[in-house]
Structures are given as structure tokens and as C-alpha cells.
Amino acid sequence: MGRQTAQMALQIIEDGADPAEMPVETSNKLELVINEEMAELLGIDPKSIVLPD
């Protein structure tokens, strides 16, 4: 999200875009990272964690 936020900041700084008029954006790229050790300590099977389609 840092790069995406930087692109929005450049639109404001360089192009004079009005932040109040800019659309809300969601992340273009998501990555699921599971701390397997912590999941096991919490009694969760790490392999049972999946992203919905």
C-alpha cells in the first residue's frame, strides 16, 4: 500500500489534485502471511486458513 499511497501523494503534489475529490482506493495487491508458530500456539491449524475465492 505504500507505493499506491505514494502515487496518490504525487497526484496531489505534482498535479494539484484535491484530496477531498480523489476516490477512495483499496489495495491493488493482497498477500496473506500466516505466522504458523503463533497460529499453533493459539490452537489454530495453519493449513485451515484460506482466502475466500
ModelCIF file with pLDDT and N, C-alpha, C, O atoms, coordinates in Angstrom:
data_MODEL
#
_entry.id   MODEL 
#
_entity.id                         1 
_entity.type                       polymer 
_entity.pdbx_number_of_molecules   1 
#
_entity_poly.entity_id                      1 
_entity_poly.type                           'polypeptide(L)' 
_entity_poly.nstd_linkage                   no 
_entity_poly.nstd_monomer                   no 
_entity_poly.pdbx_seq_one_letter_code       MGRQTAQMALQIIEDGADPAEMPVETSNKLELVINEEMAELLGIDPKSIVLPD 
_entity_poly.pdbx_seq_one_letter_code_can   MGRQTAQMALQIIEDGADPAEMPVETSNKLELVINEEMAELLGIDPKSIVLPD 
_entity_poly.pdbx_strand_id                 A 
#
loop_
_entity_poly_seq.entity_id 
_entity_poly_seq.num 
_entity_poly_seq.mon_id 
_entity_poly_seq.hetero 
1 1  MET n 
1 2  GLY n 
1 3  ARG n 
1 4  GLN n 
1 5  THR n 
1 6  ALA n 
1 7  GLN n 
1 8  MET n 
1 9  ALA n 
1 10 LEU n 
1 11 GLN n 
1 12 ILE n 
1 13 ILE n 
1 14 GLU n 
1 15 ASP n 
1 16 GLY n 
1 17 ALA n 
1 18 ASP n 
1 19 PRO n 
1 20 ALA n 
1 21 GLU n 
1 22 MET n 
1 23 PRO n 
1 24 VAL n 
1 25 GLU n 
1 26 THR n 
1 27 SER n 
1 28 ASN n 
1 29 LYS n 
1 30 LEU n 
1 31 GLU n 
1 32 LEU n 
1 33 VAL n 
1 34 ILE n 
1 35 ASN n 
1 36 GLU n 
1 37 GLU n 
1 38 MET n 
1 39 ALA n 
1 40 GLU n 
1 41 LEU n 
1 42 LEU n 
1 43 GLY n 
1 44 ILE n 
1 45 ASP n 
1 46 PRO n 
1 47 LYS n 
1 48 SER n 
1 49 ILE n 
1 50 VAL n 
1 51 LEU n 
1 52 PRO n 
1 53 ASP n 
#
_struct_asym.id          A 
_struct_asym.entity_id   1 
#
loop_
_ma_qa_metric.id 
_ma_qa_metric.mode 
_ma_qa_metric.name 
_ma_qa_metric.software_group_id 
_ma_qa_metric.type 
1 global pLDDT . pLDDT 
2 local  pLDDT . pLDDT 
#
_ma_qa_metric_global.metric_id      1 
_ma_qa_metric_global.metric_value   89.60 
_ma_qa_metric_global.model_id       1 
_ma_qa_metric_global.ordinal_id     1 
#
loop_
_ma_qa_metric_local.label_asym_id 
_ma_qa_metric_local.label_comp_id 
_ma_qa_metric_local.label_seq_id 
_ma_qa_metric_local.metric_id 
_ma_qa_metric_local.metric_value 
_ma_qa_metric_local.model_id 
_ma_qa_metric_local.ordinal_id 
A MET 1  2 74.00 1 1  
A GLY 2  2 85.00 1 2  
A ARG 3  2 87.00 1 3  
A GLN 4  2 88.00 1 4  
A THR 5  2 91.00 1 5  
A ALA 6  2 94.00 1 6  
A GLN 7  2 93.00 1 7  
A MET 8  2 94.00 1 8  
A ALA 9  2 96.00 1 9  
A LEU 10 2 96.00 1 10 
A GLN 11 2 96.00 1 11 
A ILE 12 2 96.00 1 12 
A ILE 13 2 97.00 1 13 
A GLU 14 2 97.00 1 14 
A ASP 15 2 96.00 1 15 
A GLY 16 2 96.00 1 16 
A ALA 17 2 97.00 1 17 
A ASP 18 2 97.00 1 18 
A PRO 19 2 95.00 1 19 
A ALA 20 2 96.00 1 20 
A GLU 21 2 96.00 1 21 
A MET 22 2 96.00 1 22 
A PRO 23 2 94.00 1 23 
A VAL 24 2 92.00 1 24 
A GLU 25 2 88.00 1 25 
A THR 26 2 86.00 1 26 
A SER 27 2 82.00 1 27 
A ASN 28 2 75.00 1 28 
A LYS 29 2 78.00 1 29 
A LEU 30 2 78.00 1 30 
A GLU 31 2 82.00 1 31 
A LEU 32 2 83.00 1 32 
A VAL 33 2 89.00 1 33 
A ILE 34 2 90.00 1 34 
A ASN 35 2 93.00 1 35 
A GLU 36 2 92.00 1 36 
A GLU 37 2 93.00 1 37 
A MET 38 2 95.00 1 38 
A ALA 39 2 93.00 1 39 
A GLU 40 2 92.00 1 40 
A LEU 41 2 95.00 1 41 
A LEU 42 2 96.00 1 42 
A GLY 43 2 95.00 1 43 
A ILE 44 2 93.00 1 44 
A ASP 45 2 93.00 1 45 
A PRO 46 2 87.00 1 46 
A LYS 47 2 86.00 1 47 
A SER 48 2 89.00 1 48 
A ILE 49 2 85.00 1 49 
A VAL 50 2 82.00 1 50 
A LEU 51 2 75.00 1 51 
A PRO 52 2 75.00 1 52 
A ASP 53 2 70.00 1 53 
#
loop_
_atom_site.group_PDB 
_atom_site.id 
_atom_site.type_symbol 
_atom_site.label_atom_id 
_atom_site.label_alt_id 
_atom_site.label_comp_id 
_atom_site.label_asym_id 
_atom_site.label_entity_id 
_atom_site.label_seq_id 
_atom_site.pdbx_PDB_ins_code 
_atom_site.Cartn_x 
_atom_site.Cartn_y 
_atom_site.Cartn_z 
_atom_site.occupancy 
_atom_site.B_iso_or_equiv 
_atom_site.pdbx_formal_charge 
_atom_site.auth_seq_id 
_atom_site.auth_comp_id 
_atom_site.auth_asym_id 
_atom_site.auth_atom_id 
_atom_site.pdbx_PDB_model_num 
ATOM 1   N N  . MET A 1 1  ? 0.816   -1.185  0.000   1.00 74.00 ? 1  MET A N  1 
ATOM 2   C CA . MET A 1 1  ? 0.000   0.000   0.000   1.00 74.00 ? 1  MET A CA 1 
ATOM 3   C C  . MET A 1 1  ? 0.865   1.257   0.000   1.00 74.00 ? 1  MET A C  1 
ATOM 4   O O  . MET A 1 1  ? 0.386   2.339   -0.339  1.00 74.00 ? 1  MET A O  1 
ATOM 5   N N  . GLY A 1 2  ? 2.116   1.123   0.372   1.00 85.00 ? 2  GLY A N  1 
ATOM 6   C CA . GLY A 1 2  ? 2.988   2.287   0.400   1.00 85.00 ? 2  GLY A CA 1 
ATOM 7   C C  . GLY A 1 2  ? 3.177   2.905   -0.967  1.00 85.00 ? 2  GLY A C  1 
ATOM 8   O O  . GLY A 1 2  ? 3.134   4.127   -1.110  1.00 85.00 ? 2  GLY A O  1 
ATOM 9   N N  . ARG A 1 3  ? 3.387   2.070   -1.979  1.00 87.00 ? 3  ARG A N  1 
ATOM 10  C CA . ARG A 1 3  ? 3.571   2.593   -3.341  1.00 87.00 ? 3  ARG A CA 1 
ATOM 11  C C  . ARG A 1 3  ? 2.291   3.234   -3.858  1.00 87.00 ? 3  ARG A C  1 
ATOM 12  O O  . ARG A 1 3  ? 2.320   4.280   -4.505  1.00 87.00 ? 3  ARG A O  1 
ATOM 13  N N  . GLN A 1 4  ? 1.190   2.602   -3.568  1.00 88.00 ? 4  GLN A N  1 
ATOM 14  C CA . GLN A 1 4  ? -0.101  3.114   -4.015  1.00 88.00 ? 4  GLN A CA 1 
ATOM 15  C C  . GLN A 1 4  ? -0.374  4.469   -3.349  1.00 88.00 ? 4  GLN A C  1 
ATOM 16  O O  . GLN A 1 4  ? -0.874  5.388   -3.997  1.00 88.00 ? 4  GLN A O  1 
ATOM 17  N N  . THR A 1 5  ? -0.050  4.591   -2.077  1.00 91.00 ? 5  THR A N  1 
ATOM 18  C CA . THR A 1 5  ? -0.226  5.854   -1.361  1.00 91.00 ? 5  THR A CA 1 
ATOM 19  C C  . THR A 1 5  ? 0.707   6.917   -1.925  1.00 91.00 ? 5  THR A C  1 
ATOM 20  O O  . THR A 1 5  ? 0.321   8.078   -2.059  1.00 91.00 ? 5  THR A O  1 
ATOM 21  N N  . ALA A 1 6  ? 1.931   6.523   -2.255  1.00 94.00 ? 6  ALA A N  1 
ATOM 22  C CA . ALA A 1 6  ? 2.887   7.467   -2.838  1.00 94.00 ? 6  ALA A CA 1 
ATOM 23  C C  . ALA A 1 6  ? 2.385   7.989   -4.179  1.00 94.00 ? 6  ALA A C  1 
ATOM 24  O O  . ALA A 1 6  ? 2.552   9.170   -4.480  1.00 94.00 ? 6  ALA A O  1 
ATOM 25  N N  . GLN A 1 7  ? 1.779   7.134   -4.981  1.00 93.00 ? 7  GLN A N  1 
ATOM 26  C CA . GLN A 1 7  ? 1.225   7.572   -6.260  1.00 93.00 ? 7  GLN A CA 1 
ATOM 27  C C  . GLN A 1 7  ? 0.112   8.594   -6.052  1.00 93.00 ? 7  GLN A C  1 
ATOM 28  O O  . GLN A 1 7  ? 0.002   9.565   -6.799  1.00 93.00 ? 7  GLN A O  1 
ATOM 29  N N  . MET A 1 8  ? -0.704  8.369   -5.040  1.00 94.00 ? 8  MET A N  1 
ATOM 30  C CA . MET A 1 8  ? -1.776  9.324   -4.740  1.00 94.00 ? 8  MET A CA 1 
ATOM 31  C C  . MET A 1 8  ? -1.172  10.651  -4.259  1.00 94.00 ? 8  MET A C  1 
ATOM 32  O O  . MET A 1 8  ? -1.651  11.724  -4.624  1.00 94.00 ? 8  MET A O  1 
ATOM 33  N N  . ALA A 1 9  ? -0.121  10.569  -3.440  1.00 96.00 ? 9  ALA A N  1 
ATOM 34  C CA . ALA A 1 9  ? 0.537   11.791  -2.955  1.00 96.00 ? 9  ALA A CA 1 
ATOM 35  C C  . ALA A 1 9  ? 1.123   12.582  -4.117  1.00 96.00 ? 9  ALA A C  1 
ATOM 36  O O  . ALA A 1 9  ? 1.052   13.811  -4.128  1.00 96.00 ? 9  ALA A O  1 
ATOM 37  N N  . LEU A 1 10 ? 1.699   11.889  -5.091  1.00 96.00 ? 10 LEU A N  1 
ATOM 38  C CA . LEU A 1 10 ? 2.254   12.577  -6.257  1.00 96.00 ? 10 LEU A CA 1 
ATOM 39  C C  . LEU A 1 10 ? 1.166   13.280  -7.057  1.00 96.00 ? 10 LEU A C  1 
ATOM 40  O O  . LEU A 1 10 ? 1.386   14.366  -7.593  1.00 96.00 ? 10 LEU A O  1 
ATOM 41  N N  . GLN A 1 11 ? -0.002  12.664  -7.138  1.00 96.00 ? 11 GLN A N  1 
ATOM 42  C CA . GLN A 1 11 ? -1.112  13.317  -7.836  1.00 96.00 ? 11 GLN A CA 1 
ATOM 43  C C  . GLN A 1 11 ? -1.459  14.639  -7.152  1.00 96.00 ? 11 GLN A C  1 
ATOM 44  O O  . GLN A 1 11 ? -1.778  15.626  -7.816  1.00 96.00 ? 11 GLN A O  1 
ATOM 45  N N  . ILE A 1 12 ? -1.394  14.648  -5.850  1.00 96.00 ? 12 ILE A N  1 
ATOM 46  C CA . ILE A 1 12 ? -1.709  15.864  -5.087  1.00 96.00 ? 12 ILE A CA 1 
ATOM 47  C C  . ILE A 1 12 ? -0.601  16.904  -5.255  1.00 96.00 ? 12 ILE A C  1 
ATOM 48  O O  . ILE A 1 12 ? -0.876  18.074  -5.523  1.00 96.00 ? 12 ILE A O  1 
ATOM 49  N N  . ILE A 1 13 ? 0.648   16.474  -5.097  1.00 97.00 ? 13 ILE A N  1 
ATOM 50  C CA . ILE A 1 13 ? 1.784   17.400  -5.121  1.00 97.00 ? 13 ILE A CA 1 
ATOM 51  C C  . ILE A 1 13 ? 2.071   17.914  -6.535  1.00 97.00 ? 13 ILE A C  1 
ATOM 52  O O  . ILE A 1 13 ? 2.191   19.120  -6.750  1.00 97.00 ? 13 ILE A O  1 
ATOM 53  N N  . GLU A 1 14 ? 2.179   17.008  -7.479  1.00 97.00 ? 14 GLU A N  1 
ATOM 54  C CA . GLU A 1 14 ? 2.599   17.389  -8.827  1.00 97.00 ? 14 GLU A CA 1 
ATOM 55  C C  . GLU A 1 14 ? 1.451   17.878  -9.701  1.00 97.00 ? 14 GLU A C  1 
ATOM 56  O O  . GLU A 1 14 ? 1.610   18.821  -10.477 1.00 97.00 ? 14 GLU A O  1 
ATOM 57  N N  . ASP A 1 15 ? 0.298   17.234  -9.572  1.00 96.00 ? 15 ASP A N  1 
ATOM 58  C CA . ASP A 1 15 ? -0.815  17.563  -10.463 1.00 96.00 ? 15 ASP A CA 1 
ATOM 59  C C  . ASP A 1 15 ? -1.833  18.497  -9.827  1.00 96.00 ? 15 ASP A C  1 
ATOM 60  O O  . ASP A 1 15 ? -2.757  18.959  -10.497 1.00 96.00 ? 15 ASP A O  1 
ATOM 61  N N  . GLY A 1 16 ? -1.670  18.778  -8.530  1.00 96.00 ? 16 GLY A N  1 
ATOM 62  C CA . GLY A 1 16 ? -2.593  19.662  -7.847  1.00 96.00 ? 16 GLY A CA 1 
ATOM 63  C C  . GLY A 1 16 ? -3.953  19.050  -7.579  1.00 96.00 ? 16 GLY A C  1 
ATOM 64  O O  . GLY A 1 16 ? -4.935  19.772  -7.410  1.00 96.00 ? 16 GLY A O  1 
ATOM 65  N N  . ALA A 1 17 ? -4.023  17.713  -7.536  1.00 97.00 ? 17 ALA A N  1 
ATOM 66  C CA . ALA A 1 17 ? -5.298  17.043  -7.269  1.00 97.00 ? 17 ALA A CA 1 
ATOM 67  C C  . ALA A 1 17 ? -5.802  17.422  -5.871  1.00 97.00 ? 17 ALA A C  1 
ATOM 68  O O  . ALA A 1 17 ? -5.019  17.596  -4.938  1.00 97.00 ? 17 ALA A O  1 
ATOM 69  N N  . ASP A 1 18 ? -7.109  17.543  -5.755  1.00 97.00 ? 18 ASP A N  1 
ATOM 70  C CA . ASP A 1 18 ? -7.741  17.869  -4.478  1.00 97.00 ? 18 ASP A CA 1 
ATOM 71  C C  . ASP A 1 18 ? -8.024  16.564  -3.737  1.00 97.00 ? 18 ASP A C  1 
ATOM 72  O O  . ASP A 1 18 ? -8.824  15.759  -4.214  1.00 97.00 ? 18 ASP A O  1 
ATOM 73  N N  . PRO A 1 19 ? -7.392  16.331  -2.580  1.00 95.00 ? 19 PRO A N  1 
ATOM 74  C CA . PRO A 1 19 ? -7.600  15.073  -1.850  1.00 95.00 ? 19 PRO A CA 1 
ATOM 75  C C  . PRO A 1 19 ? -9.077  14.804  -1.547  1.00 95.00 ? 19 PRO A C  1 
ATOM 76  O O  . PRO A 1 19 ? -9.509  13.651  -1.529  1.00 95.00 ? 19 PRO A O  1 
ATOM 77  N N  . ALA A 1 20 ? -9.835  15.849  -1.313  1.00 96.00 ? 20 ALA A N  1 
ATOM 78  C CA . ALA A 1 20 ? -11.261 15.675  -0.999  1.00 96.00 ? 20 ALA A CA 1 
ATOM 79  C C  . ALA A 1 20 ? -12.043 15.154  -2.192  1.00 96.00 ? 20 ALA A C  1 
ATOM 80  O O  . ALA A 1 20 ? -13.119 14.579  -2.030  1.00 96.00 ? 20 ALA A O  1 
ATOM 81  N N  . GLU A 1 21 ? -11.507 15.352  -3.386  1.00 96.00 ? 21 GLU A N  1 
ATOM 82  C CA . GLU A 1 21 ? -12.192 14.922  -4.609  1.00 96.00 ? 21 GLU A CA 1 
ATOM 83  C C  . GLU A 1 21 ? -11.657 13.587  -5.147  1.00 96.00 ? 21 GLU A C  1 
ATOM 84  O O  . GLU A 1 21 ? -12.224 13.016  -6.079  1.00 96.00 ? 21 GLU A O  1 
ATOM 85  N N  . MET A 1 22 ? -10.568 13.100  -4.556  1.00 96.00 ? 22 MET A N  1 
ATOM 86  C CA . MET A 1 22 ? -9.975  11.847  -5.038  1.00 96.00 ? 22 MET A CA 1 
ATOM 87  C C  . MET A 1 22 ? -10.778 10.659  -4.519  1.00 96.00 ? 22 MET A C  1 
ATOM 88  O O  . MET A 1 22 ? -11.209 10.659  -3.366  1.00 96.00 ? 22 MET A O  1 
ATOM 89  N N  . PRO A 1 23 ? -10.981 9.647   -5.361  1.00 94.00 ? 23 PRO A N  1 
ATOM 90  C CA . PRO A 1 23 ? -11.737 8.482   -4.905  1.00 94.00 ? 23 PRO A CA 1 
ATOM 91  C C  . PRO A 1 23 ? -10.955 7.670   -3.866  1.00 94.00 ? 23 PRO A C  1 
ATOM 92  O O  . PRO A 1 23 ? -9.724  7.657   -3.865  1.00 94.00 ? 23 PRO A O  1 
ATOM 93  N N  . VAL A 1 24 ? -11.682 7.011   -3.004  1.00 92.00 ? 24 VAL A N  1 
ATOM 94  C CA . VAL A 1 24 ? -11.070 6.111   -2.035  1.00 92.00 ? 24 VAL A CA 1 
ATOM 95  C C  . VAL A 1 24 ? -10.582 4.891   -2.799  1.00 92.00 ? 24 VAL A C  1 
ATOM 96  O O  . VAL A 1 24 ? -11.301 4.357   -3.642  1.00 92.00 ? 24 VAL A O  1 
ATOM 97  N N  . GLU A 1 25 ? -9.370  4.449   -2.512  1.00 88.00 ? 25 GLU A N  1 
ATOM 98  C CA . GLU A 1 25 ? -8.809  3.288   -3.194  1.00 88.00 ? 25 GLU A CA 1 
ATOM 99  C C  . GLU A 1 25 ? -8.643  2.139   -2.215  1.00 88.00 ? 25 GLU A C  1 
ATOM 100 O O  . GLU A 1 25 ? -8.449  2.341   -1.016  1.00 88.00 ? 25 GLU A O  1 
ATOM 101 N N  . THR A 1 26 ? -8.722  0.945   -2.743  1.00 86.00 ? 26 THR A N  1 
ATOM 102 C CA . THR A 1 26 ? -8.412  -0.251  -1.967  1.00 86.00 ? 26 THR A CA 1 
ATOM 103 C C  . THR A 1 26 ? -7.112  -0.832  -2.512  1.00 86.00 ? 26 THR A C  1 
ATOM 104 O O  . THR A 1 26 ? -6.660  -0.454  -3.593  1.00 86.00 ? 26 THR A O  1 
ATOM 105 N N  . SER A 1 27 ? -6.530  -1.731  -1.776  1.00 82.00 ? 27 SER A N  1 
ATOM 106 C CA . SER A 1 27 ? -5.253  -2.307  -2.166  1.00 82.00 ? 27 SER A CA 1 
ATOM 107 C C  . SER A 1 27 ? -5.369  -3.047  -3.491  1.00 82.00 ? 27 SER A C  1 
ATOM 108 O O  . SER A 1 27 ? -6.310  -3.807  -3.716  1.00 82.00 ? 27 SER A O  1 
ATOM 109 N N  . ASN A 1 28 ? -4.386  -2.808  -4.369  1.00 75.00 ? 28 ASN A N  1 
ATOM 110 C CA . ASN A 1 28 ? -4.355  -3.488  -5.664  1.00 75.00 ? 28 ASN A CA 1 
ATOM 111 C C  . ASN A 1 28 ? -3.803  -4.907  -5.534  1.00 75.00 ? 28 ASN A C  1 
ATOM 112 O O  . ASN A 1 28 ? -4.094  -5.774  -6.358  1.00 75.00 ? 28 ASN A O  1 
ATOM 113 N N  . LYS A 1 29 ? -3.017  -5.130  -4.508  1.00 78.00 ? 29 LYS A N  1 
ATOM 114 C CA . LYS A 1 29 ? -2.353  -6.428  -4.341  1.00 78.00 ? 29 LYS A CA 1 
ATOM 115 C C  . LYS A 1 29 ? -2.429  -6.841  -2.876  1.00 78.00 ? 29 LYS A C  1 
ATOM 116 O O  . LYS A 1 29 ? -1.985  -6.104  -1.995  1.00 78.00 ? 29 LYS A O  1 
ATOM 117 N N  . LEU A 1 30 ? -2.982  -8.002  -2.621  1.00 78.00 ? 30 LEU A N  1 
ATOM 118 C CA . LEU A 1 30 ? -3.064  -8.507  -1.253  1.00 78.00 ? 30 LEU A CA 1 
ATOM 119 C C  . LEU A 1 30 ? -2.237  -9.779  -1.125  1.00 78.00 ? 30 LEU A C  1 
ATOM 120 O O  . LEU A 1 30 ? -2.185  -10.596 -2.044  1.00 78.00 ? 30 LEU A O  1 
ATOM 121 N N  . GLU A 1 31 ? -1.598  -9.935  0.013   1.00 82.00 ? 31 GLU A N  1 
ATOM 122 C CA . GLU A 1 31 ? -0.804  -11.128 0.271   1.00 82.00 ? 31 GLU A CA 1 
ATOM 123 C C  . GLU A 1 31 ? -1.108  -11.604 1.681   1.00 82.00 ? 31 GLU A C  1 
ATOM 124 O O  . GLU A 1 31 ? -0.995  -10.840 2.639   1.00 82.00 ? 31 GLU A O  1 
ATOM 125 N N  . LEU A 1 32 ? -1.489  -12.857 1.806   1.00 83.00 ? 32 LEU A N  1 
ATOM 126 C CA . LEU A 1 32 ? -1.772  -13.440 3.104   1.00 83.00 ? 32 LEU A CA 1 
ATOM 127 C C  . LEU A 1 32 ? -0.493  -14.063 3.657   1.00 83.00 ? 32 LEU A C  1 
ATOM 128 O O  . LEU A 1 32 ? 0.111   -14.932 3.029   1.00 83.00 ? 32 LEU A O  1 
ATOM 129 N N  . VAL A 1 33 ? -0.092  -13.607 4.835   1.00 89.00 ? 33 VAL A N  1 
ATOM 130 C CA . VAL A 1 33 ? 1.088   -14.155 5.505   1.00 89.00 ? 33 VAL A CA 1 
ATOM 131 C C  . VAL A 1 33 ? 0.621   -14.685 6.850   1.00 89.00 ? 33 VAL A C  1 
ATOM 132 O O  . VAL A 1 33 ? 0.016   -13.960 7.639   1.00 89.00 ? 33 VAL A O  1 
ATOM 133 N N  . ILE A 1 34 ? 0.906   -15.950 7.104   1.00 90.00 ? 34 ILE A N  1 
ATOM 134 C CA . ILE A 1 34 ? 0.461   -16.600 8.334   1.00 90.00 ? 34 ILE A CA 1 
ATOM 135 C C  . ILE A 1 34 ? 1.666   -16.900 9.212   1.00 90.00 ? 34 ILE A C  1 
ATOM 136 O O  . ILE A 1 34 ? 2.634   -17.517 8.766   1.00 90.00 ? 34 ILE A O  1 
ATOM 137 N N  . ASN A 1 35 ? 1.599   -16.464 10.448  1.00 93.00 ? 35 ASN A N  1 
ATOM 138 C CA . ASN A 1 35 ? 2.619   -16.792 11.433  1.00 93.00 ? 35 ASN A CA 1 
ATOM 139 C C  . ASN A 1 35 ? 2.232   -18.176 11.970  1.00 93.00 ? 35 ASN A C  1 
ATOM 140 O O  . ASN A 1 35 ? 1.421   -18.295 12.888  1.00 93.00 ? 35 ASN A O  1 
ATOM 141 N N  . GLU A 1 36 ? 2.821   -19.201 11.386  1.00 92.00 ? 36 GLU A N  1 
ATOM 142 C CA . GLU A 1 36 ? 2.441   -20.578 11.716  1.00 92.00 ? 36 GLU A CA 1 
ATOM 143 C C  . GLU A 1 36 ? 2.697   -20.922 13.182  1.00 92.00 ? 36 GLU A C  1 
ATOM 144 O O  . GLU A 1 36 ? 1.912   -21.640 13.801  1.00 92.00 ? 36 GLU A O  1 
ATOM 145 N N  . GLU A 1 37 ? 3.788   -20.413 13.729  1.00 93.00 ? 37 GLU A N  1 
ATOM 146 C CA . GLU A 1 37 ? 4.102   -20.688 15.127  1.00 93.00 ? 37 GLU A CA 1 
ATOM 147 C C  . GLU A 1 37 ? 3.016   -20.118 16.051  1.00 93.00 ? 37 GLU A C  1 
ATOM 148 O O  . GLU A 1 37 ? 2.565   -20.794 16.976  1.00 93.00 ? 37 GLU A O  1 
ATOM 149 N N  . MET A 1 38 ? 2.604   -18.877 15.796  1.00 95.00 ? 38 MET A N  1 
ATOM 150 C CA . MET A 1 38 ? 1.578   -18.253 16.629  1.00 95.00 ? 38 MET A CA 1 
ATOM 151 C C  . MET A 1 38 ? 0.228   -18.935 16.431  1.00 95.00 ? 38 MET A C  1 
ATOM 152 O O  . MET A 1 38 ? -0.520  -19.123 17.391  1.00 95.00 ? 38 MET A O  1 
ATOM 153 N N  . ALA A 1 39 ? -0.084  -19.305 15.200  1.00 93.00 ? 39 ALA A N  1 
ATOM 154 C CA . ALA A 1 39 ? -1.351  -19.994 14.942  1.00 93.00 ? 39 ALA A CA 1 
ATOM 155 C C  . ALA A 1 39 ? -1.417  -21.285 15.754  1.00 93.00 ? 39 ALA A C  1 
ATOM 156 O O  . ALA A 1 39 ? -2.439  -21.587 16.370  1.00 93.00 ? 39 ALA A O  1 
ATOM 157 N N  . GLU A 1 40 ? -0.343  -22.029 15.753  1.00 92.00 ? 40 GLU A N  1 
ATOM 158 C CA . GLU A 1 40 ? -0.317  -23.278 16.508  1.00 92.00 ? 40 GLU A CA 1 
ATOM 159 C C  . GLU A 1 40 ? -0.432  -23.024 18.013  1.00 92.00 ? 40 GLU A C  1 
ATOM 160 O O  . GLU A 1 40 ? -1.100  -23.775 18.722  1.00 92.00 ? 40 GLU A O  1 
ATOM 161 N N  . LEU A 1 41 ? 0.223   -21.963 18.497  1.00 95.00 ? 41 LEU A N  1 
ATOM 162 C CA . LEU A 1 41 ? 0.113   -21.628 19.915  1.00 95.00 ? 41 LEU A CA 1 
ATOM 163 C C  . LEU A 1 41 ? -1.324  -21.264 20.291  1.00 95.00 ? 41 LEU A C  1 
ATOM 164 O O  . LEU A 1 41 ? -1.748  -21.474 21.427  1.00 95.00 ? 41 LEU A O  1 
ATOM 165 N N  . LEU A 1 42 ? -2.071  -20.714 19.323  1.00 96.00 ? 42 LEU A N  1 
ATOM 166 C CA . LEU A 1 42 ? -3.468  -20.350 19.556  1.00 96.00 ? 42 LEU A CA 1 
ATOM 167 C C  . LEU A 1 42 ? -4.423  -21.505 19.289  1.00 96.00 ? 42 LEU A C  1 
ATOM 168 O O  . LEU A 1 42 ? -5.639  -21.359 19.409  1.00 96.00 ? 42 LEU A O  1 
ATOM 169 N N  . GLY A 1 43 ? -3.856  -22.661 18.924  1.00 95.00 ? 43 GLY A N  1 
ATOM 170 C CA . GLY A 1 43 ? -4.686  -23.836 18.665  1.00 95.00 ? 43 GLY A CA 1 
ATOM 171 C C  . GLY A 1 43 ? -5.352  -23.816 17.294  1.00 95.00 ? 43 GLY A C  1 
ATOM 172 O O  . GLY A 1 43 ? -6.377  -24.465 17.087  1.00 95.00 ? 43 GLY A O  1 
ATOM 173 N N  . ILE A 1 44 ? -4.766  -23.070 16.361  1.00 93.00 ? 44 ILE A N  1 
ATOM 174 C CA . ILE A 1 44 ? -5.311  -22.997 15.022  1.00 93.00 ? 44 ILE A CA 1 
ATOM 175 C C  . ILE A 1 44 ? -4.407  -23.776 14.071  1.00 93.00 ? 44 ILE A C  1 
ATOM 176 O O  . ILE A 1 44 ? -3.187  -23.619 14.097  1.00 93.00 ? 44 ILE A O  1 
ATOM 177 N N  . ASP A 1 45 ? -5.004  -24.603 13.244  1.00 93.00 ? 45 ASP A N  1 
ATOM 178 C CA . ASP A 1 45 ? -4.234  -25.331 12.232  1.00 93.00 ? 45 ASP A CA 1 
ATOM 179 C C  . ASP A 1 45 ? -3.937  -24.359 11.097  1.00 93.00 ? 45 ASP A C  1 
ATOM 180 O O  . ASP A 1 45 ? -4.861  -23.923 10.410  1.00 93.00 ? 45 ASP A O  1 
ATOM 181 N N  . PRO A 1 46 ? -2.661  -24.008 10.882  1.00 87.00 ? 46 PRO A N  1 
ATOM 182 C CA . PRO A 1 46 ? -2.321  -23.033 9.835   1.00 87.00 ? 46 PRO A CA 1 
ATOM 183 C C  . PRO A 1 46 ? -2.830  -23.426 8.454   1.00 87.00 ? 46 PRO A C  1 
ATOM 184 O O  . PRO A 1 46 ? -3.138  -22.560 7.634   1.00 87.00 ? 46 PRO A O  1 
ATOM 185 N N  . LYS A 1 47 ? -2.917  -24.701 8.199   1.00 86.00 ? 47 LYS A N  1 
ATOM 186 C CA . LYS A 1 47 ? -3.381  -25.160 6.880   1.00 86.00 ? 47 LYS A CA 1 
ATOM 187 C C  . LYS A 1 47 ? -4.877  -24.931 6.684   1.00 86.00 ? 47 LYS A C  1 
ATOM 188 O O  . LYS A 1 47 ? -5.376  -24.983 5.560   1.00 86.00 ? 47 LYS A O  1 
ATOM 189 N N  . SER A 1 48 ? -5.594  -24.675 7.787   1.00 89.00 ? 48 SER A N  1 
ATOM 190 C CA . SER A 1 48 ? -7.037  -24.429 7.673   1.00 89.00 ? 48 SER A CA 1 
ATOM 191 C C  . SER A 1 48 ? -7.354  -22.988 7.290   1.00 89.00 ? 48 SER A C  1 
ATOM 192 O O  . SER A 1 48 ? -8.507  -22.663 7.008   1.00 89.00 ? 48 SER A O  1 
ATOM 193 N N  . ILE A 1 49 ? -6.353  -22.131 7.276   1.00 85.00 ? 49 ILE A N  1 
ATOM 194 C CA . ILE A 1 49 ? -6.561  -20.724 6.954   1.00 85.00 ? 49 ILE A CA 1 
ATOM 195 C C  . ILE A 1 49 ? -6.441  -20.539 5.451   1.00 85.00 ? 49 ILE A C  1 
ATOM 196 O O  . ILE A 1 49 ? -5.372  -20.744 4.876   1.00 85.00 ? 49 ILE A O  1 
ATOM 197 N N  . VAL A 1 50 ? -7.536  -20.152 4.818   1.00 82.00 ? 50 VAL A N  1 
ATOM 198 C CA . VAL A 1 50 ? -7.540  -19.932 3.362   1.00 82.00 ? 50 VAL A CA 1 
ATOM 199 C C  . VAL A 1 50 ? -8.285  -18.645 3.056   1.00 82.00 ? 50 VAL A C  1 
ATOM 200 O O  . VAL A 1 50 ? -9.141  -18.202 3.822   1.00 82.00 ? 50 VAL A O  1 
ATOM 201 N N  . LEU A 1 51 ? -7.941  -18.056 1.920   1.00 75.00 ? 51 LEU A N  1 
ATOM 202 C CA . LEU A 1 51 ? -8.645  -16.871 1.448   1.00 75.00 ? 51 LEU A CA 1 
ATOM 203 C C  . LEU A 1 51 ? -9.901  -17.313 0.705   1.00 75.00 ? 51 LEU A C  1 
ATOM 204 O O  . LEU A 1 51 ? -9.869  -18.311 -0.016  1.00 75.00 ? 51 LEU A O  1 
ATOM 205 N N  . PRO A 1 52 ? -11.001 -16.590 0.867   1.00 75.00 ? 52 PRO A N  1 
ATOM 206 C CA . PRO A 1 52 ? -12.190 -16.927 0.077   1.00 75.00 ? 52 PRO A CA 1 
ATOM 207 C C  . PRO A 1 52 ? -11.947 -16.629 -1.396  1.00 75.00 ? 52 PRO A C  1 
ATOM 208 O O  . PRO A 1 52 ? -11.146 -15.758 -1.732  1.00 75.00 ? 52 PRO A O  1 
ATOM 209 N N  . ASP A 1 53 ? -12.625 -17.339 -2.258  1.00 70.00 ? 53 ASP A N  1 
ATOM 210 C CA . ASP A 1 53 ? -12.458 -17.116 -3.707  1.00 70.00 ? 53 ASP A CA 1 
ATOM 211 C C  . ASP A 1 53 ? -13.040 -15.814 -4.146  1.00 70.00 ? 53 ASP A C  1 
ATOM 212 O O  . ASP A 1 53 ? -12.982 -15.480 -5.329  1.00 70.00 ? 53 ASP A O  1 
#
